[in-house]
Amino acid sequence: MTHYTLGEPSAIGVPTVLTARLVLRAWCAADVDPYAAMNGDADTMRYLDGTFGRDSTERLVTHLIGMWPLRGHGMWALQDRTTGEFLGRAGLYFGPGWPGVEVAVSVRRDRWRQGLGTEAATAAVAWGFDHLDVDRIITFTNRHNAGMQGIARALGMTFIGEADKIGPWADNFVYEVTRDAWASRDSGDQVSHQAGSERS
Ligand SMILES: CC(C)(COP(=O)(O)OP(=O)(O)OC[C@H]1O[C@@H](n2cnc3c(N)ncnc32)[C@H](O)[C@@H]1OP(=O)(O)O)[C@@H](O)C(=O)NCCC(=O)NCCS
């Protein structure tokens, strides 16, 4: 005997975004192991408060998925467009005390310095200005994190100052790009947004 009736399902579609070499897509269970491998790597986690394991990675993934219905934006899983491999995560994040919507990126270490971080961040910022009611997108990173600062530079972001503490993160350099500056930048970036969506 059935003791309930079903109402309308509720769901949010996480957009799938394509760049020249990447797919930015919704997270799936198969991402947890390769993401845990990244989170267990000391070089990758140097400026992200140290390494952690699979259980914490799974909790983090559920948090990142949850940001989509909560905020209407979030972090995507990064997939190699050719091979389908998991290559990291990128997207837009806003936490308590954040000075603005942040673009954030992590790339699998064996694929650093190939422009993939910039490619993913560019797509995330473009999507953000297309879909969110924000005047600027920021990024912040530890003052010693040359890689993320390189991405900020490649995106044409402006250094706007230092912040001792943003959420759990200490000793930050903060950058921004305004909607107007983004619109006027000369860009040959190839980003397309797929009509299809996936579950959150
Ligand atoms: C930061 C990170 C995402 C950079 O990704 P990436 O794919 O290697 O970056 P790119 O290849 O697009 O490089 C962007 C710019 O930064 C420079 N750069 C990248 N890594 C660098 C490093 N370790 N030292 C100095 N410069 C670096 C590149 O030369 C490039 O500069 P250019 O445009 O003048 O040529 C990657 O190092 C990473 O995942 N780090 C660990 C996680 C992390 O700290 N994420 C940032 C906080 S959210």
The ligand as an SDF file (V2000), in Angstrom:
LIG
                    3D

 48 50  0  0  0  0  0  0  0  0999 V2000
   46.6650   27.7280   -9.9860 C   0  0  0  0  0  0  0  0  0  0  0  0
   46.4300   26.6940  -11.0850 C   0  0  0  0  0  0  0  0  0  0  0  0
   44.9230   26.4600  -11.2120 C   0  0  0  0  0  0  0  0  0  0  0  0
   47.0050   27.2280  -12.3980 C   0  0  0  0  0  0  0  0  0  0  0  0
   46.5360   26.3950  -13.4380 O   0  0  0  0  0  0  0  0  0  0  0  0
   47.3310   26.2630  -14.8220 P   0  0  0  0  0  0  0  0  0  0  0  0
   46.4510   25.4950  -15.7360 O   0  0  0  0  0  0  0  0  0  0  0  0
   48.6920   25.7590  -14.6000 O   0  0  0  0  0  0  0  0  0  0  0  0
   47.3990   27.8010  -15.2540 O   0  0  0  0  0  0  0  0  0  0  0  0
   47.7260   28.3560  -16.7120 P   0  0  0  0  0  0  0  0  0  0  0  0
   48.5460   27.3640  -17.4700 O   0  0  0  0  0  0  0  0  0  0  0  0
   46.4550   28.8220  -17.3290 O   0  0  0  0  0  0  0  0  0  0  0  0
   48.6460   29.5980  -16.3640 O   0  0  0  0  0  0  0  0  0  0  0  0
   48.1520   30.9050  -16.1820 C   0  0  0  0  0  0  0  0  0  0  0  0
   49.3080   31.8480  -16.0040 C   0  0  0  0  0  0  0  0  0  0  0  0
   49.9380   31.6200  -14.7470 O   0  0  0  0  0  0  0  0  0  0  0  0
   51.2960   31.2480  -14.9420 C   0  0  0  0  0  0  0  0  0  0  0  0
   51.5780   30.2020  -13.9840 N   0  0  0  0  0  0  0  0  0  0  0  0
   50.8830   29.0670  -13.8100 C   0  0  0  0  0  0  0  0  0  0  0  0
   51.4220   28.3500  -12.8200 N   0  0  0  0  0  0  0  0  0  0  0  0
   52.4880   29.0480  -12.3720 C   0  0  0  0  0  0  0  0  0  0  0  0
   53.4500   28.8330  -11.3670 C   0  0  0  0  0  0  0  0  0  0  0  0
   53.4210   27.7270  -10.6020 N   0  0  0  0  0  0  0  0  0  0  0  0
   54.4050   29.7620  -11.1780 N   0  0  0  0  0  0  0  0  0  0  0  0
   54.4430   30.8890  -11.9170 C   0  0  0  0  0  0  0  0  0  0  0  0
   53.5430   31.1570  -12.9020 N   0  0  0  0  0  0  0  0  0  0  0  0
   52.5830   30.2400  -13.1240 C   0  0  0  0  0  0  0  0  0  0  0  0
   51.3740   30.7780  -16.3710 C   0  0  0  0  0  0  0  0  0  0  0  0
   52.6680   30.8900  -16.8850 O   0  0  0  0  0  0  0  0  0  0  0  0
   50.3980   31.6750  -17.0560 C   0  0  0  0  0  0  0  0  0  0  0  0
   50.9680   32.9610  -17.2230 O   0  0  0  0  0  0  0  0  0  0  0  0
   50.9810   33.6600  -18.6500 P   0  0  0  0  0  0  0  0  0  0  0  0
   49.5130   33.8510  -19.0110 O   0  0  0  0  0  0  0  0  0  0  0  0
   51.6990   34.9370  -18.3970 O   0  0  0  0  0  0  0  0  0  0  0  0
   51.6740   32.7070  -19.5400 O   0  0  0  0  0  0  0  0  0  0  0  0
   47.1550   25.3600  -10.7730 C   0  0  0  0  0  0  0  0  0  0  0  0
   48.5080   25.6540  -10.4810 O   0  0  0  0  0  0  0  0  0  0  0  0
   46.5250   24.6360   -9.6030 C   0  0  0  0  0  0  0  0  0  0  0  0
   45.5790   23.8800   -9.7770 O   0  0  0  0  0  0  0  0  0  0  0  0
   47.0570   24.8530   -8.3880 N   0  0  0  0  0  0  0  0  0  0  0  0
   46.5760   24.1940   -7.2120 C   0  0  0  0  0  0  0  0  0  0  0  0
   45.2090   24.6790   -6.7780 C   0  0  0  0  0  0  0  0  0  0  0  0
   45.1620   26.1680   -6.5090 C   0  0  0  0  0  0  0  0  0  0  0  0
   46.0150   26.7300   -5.8240 O   0  0  0  0  0  0  0  0  0  0  0  0
   44.1490   26.8220   -7.0570 N   0  0  0  0  0  0  0  0  0  0  0  0
   43.9680   28.2590   -6.9070 C   0  0  0  0  0  0  0  0  0  0  0  0
   43.1620   28.6210   -5.7260 C   0  0  0  0  0  0  0  0  0  0  0  0
   41.4180   28.4420   -6.0470 S   0  0  0  0  0  0  0  0  0  0  0  0
  1  2  1  0
  2  3  1  0
  2  4  1  0
  2 36  1  0
  4  5  1  0
  5  6  1  0
  6  7  2  0
  6  8  1  0
  6  9  1  0
  9 10  1  0
 10 11  2  0
 10 12  1  0
 10 13  1  0
 13 14  1  0
 14 15  1  0
 15 16  1  0
 15 30  1  0
 16 17  1  0
 17 18  1  0
 17 28  1  0
 18 19  1  0
 18 27  1  0
 19 20  2  0
 20 21  1  0
 21 22  1  0
 21 27  2  0
 22 23  1  0
 22 24  2  0
 24 25  1  0
 25 26  2  0
 26 27  1  0
 28 29  1  0
 28 30  1  0
 30 31  1  0
 31 32  1  0
 32 33  2  0
 32 34  1  0
 32 35  1  0
 36 37  1  0
 36 38  1  0
 38 39  2  0
 38 40  1  0
 40 41  1  0
 41 42  1  0
 42 43  1  0
 43 44  2  0
 43 45  1  0
 45 46  1  0
 46 47  1  0
 47 48  1  0
M  END
$$$$
